[in-house]
Amino acid sequence: MAQTIVFKLGLTMTDIRLQSLREIARFFGICSCLTSTALWIVSLFLNPYGTNGRTAGSYVIVALMVGFAGIGAYLSWAARPVGMDVVFIFSFVPIGFYTLLTPSFFKFIGVANLLFLGAALLLHAAASIEKRHRRRSA
């Protein structure tokens, strides 16, 4: 029954798998951005390791990282993997890598950034599979 419906709509199993792969990548991209945003806000206002020595630089860094996470969430939702790569580079290289090496639970900021990269790579893979599928069917 399900196969009959799929073929009546003109979709193939490859189309369904690509759509599922895109949805999984979008989900992980958005979740990683939300996790990163929450952890950055916790690091600024509820930091159990800090001495409440917030400076203007702290606010700027957190604002930039939350901004990158917001842009990343939008790009994940829109399924734009090249933009996601750019956001990953700007958010991971300066600070995300540093937080990944910290002994506190803020290392999960870096883990969330790596999960975001994984989502971008899944979207790249889906685009590659789609191009290959179109060449074969044409």
N, C-alpha and C positions, 0 to 999 in steps of 0.2 A: 504494500500500500504506500509506504513512504517513498520507495523508489519510483513508483508511478507518478506521485505528486512532483517529485524532484524533476523527473524528465519532462513532465507536462509544462513546467515553468521554464524549461530551457536551461536549467542549471545542471552542472555535472558535479561529481563528487569532489573534483579538484576545486571548483568554485566554493563549495561548502567548506572544505578544509582551509582554504585561504581566508575565508571570512572568519572562521573560528580562530585561526592564527592571529589575525588582525585584532580581534576582540580580546584575546588573551594578552597580547602586547599592549593594547590600550589600557586594559585593566591594571596590569603591573606598572605601567608608566604613571598612571594617575595615582595609584596607591603609594608608589615610592615618593612622588612629589608631596603628597599629603603627609607622609611620615617625616620627610625631611623638614617640611614647614613646621610641623608640631615640635620636632626636636630643636629646631633653631629658636623657636619662641620659648621653649622650656629653658634652653641654655641662657637666654637673656634675662628672663624674669624669675625663674624658679630654680636656678642653678644650685644644686646641693653642694657642689665643690667650690663655688666661687665665694668671694668675700664681699660681694655687692660692690665691687669696684668697676662699675660700668662707666665707660667713657663714650665720647661722641663716636669714636672709632668702632666701638662695639655695636652701637646702633646702626651705623652705616653698613658694617659687614653683615649683620643679621638682615637688614633691609634688602641688601643686594642678593643674599642667598635665598630669602623668601621670594623675592621678585623672580629670580631664576627658576625657582620651583613652580611658581605660578605660570610662567611662560612655558615651562616644561609640561605642566599639566594640560595646558591648552594644546600644545603641539602633540601630546599623546592622544588627546581626544580627537584632534583633527588628523591623526595618523600621518605626521610629517617627520620621517626619520632623519632627514638631513638637518633640520632645525633642532631635533633632539640631540644629535651629535654635537652641535655647536653649544647648546646649553650645557651638556655634560662636560665639555672641555672647560667652559668658563666656571662651572660650579665645582668640579672635582679637582682640577689641577691646583689651584691655589690653596683651597681650604679643605675640601672634601677628603683629600688624601691625608692631610694632617689629622683630621678628626678620626679617620680610619685607624690611625696608629695610636690614638689615645687609649689609656687603660680604663676609661670610664664608659658608661653606657652611651655616650655621645659618639662612640665609634659607629653606631648604627646610622648616623648621618652619612658616613662614607659607604656603608653597606647599601643604604637607600640609593645613593648615587650610582653604585655599581648595578643595582637592580634596574635603574632607569636606563643605563647603557644596555643592559640585556634586552629591555623592551624595544629600544631603538634597533638593536641588531635583529630581533624577531621581525620588526617591520621591514627592515632591509631584505631579510630572507623572503618574506611574503611577496615583496615587489619583484624580487628576482624569479621566484617560482611563477608568478603571474606572467612575467615577460616570456619565460620559457614556454609556458602553456599556450600563450597566444601565438607564438611562432609555430608551434606544432599544429595547432588547429587551423592556422591560416593556409 
